[in-house]
């Protein structure tokens, strides 16, 4: 890079042997286009779950499962729509979904019972929260949601946000007779 910036010739085929293509960059600072590659998130080694909030499943001793994700306004911009007193708060429905998804991965069709919300999960305008969901075998399966500010050293600063246990199998919904429902809806309503 220094040779090229100083006006020297560079044999680019040696730098990019796979045949990369050249891209023209803007010549002035006010052209707002991003050309940087995103750096991989660190500390998230594990098996991807495919769930947008659970993140990855991390192997851990002494628990049934441990899920970890990085949650921020950059990664989950929709959270910025949920503000309480001017601060971004992760909705309780999202915490309920975290424990539901974590428990569902352990037992197909299990219900969430006894959900207890202990503390709000507040996001900073900048930076991320490290969120972990720990599933244990106590009481037939319990999921607990924790968070820690992104740059916290070691295990310091964990906040416990929610806990829930797995109940029995979800009951089958009753069969719905469509003709009976239509019979109850006799009045036309103007949209």
Number of C-alpha atoms within 10 A of each C-alpha: 7 7 9 9 8 8 8 9 9 11 7 11 10 9 10 10 8 8 10 10 6 7 7 5 10 11 7 7 7 7 9 8 9 7 9 6 6 6 6 7 9 7 10 17 12 14 12 16 16 9 12 13 20 23 21 21 21 16 14 11 8 10 12 17 20 22 25 25 23 24 24 22 18 13 11 12 10 11 18 16 12 12 14 11 6 7 13 20 18 21 17 15 8 12 22 19 15 23 26 21 19 26 28 15 14 14 14 10 16 20 18 24 14 12 18 13 17 12 12 16 22 16 20 13 12 9 15 20 22 20 24 25 29 22 26 18 14 12 10 10 18 24 26 23 25 20 22 20 20 14 10 12 9 6 7 9 12 14 16 18 19 22 23 23 24 27 18 12 12 11 9 6 6 6 6 8 8 8 8 9 10 9 8 8 9 8 6 6 6 4 3
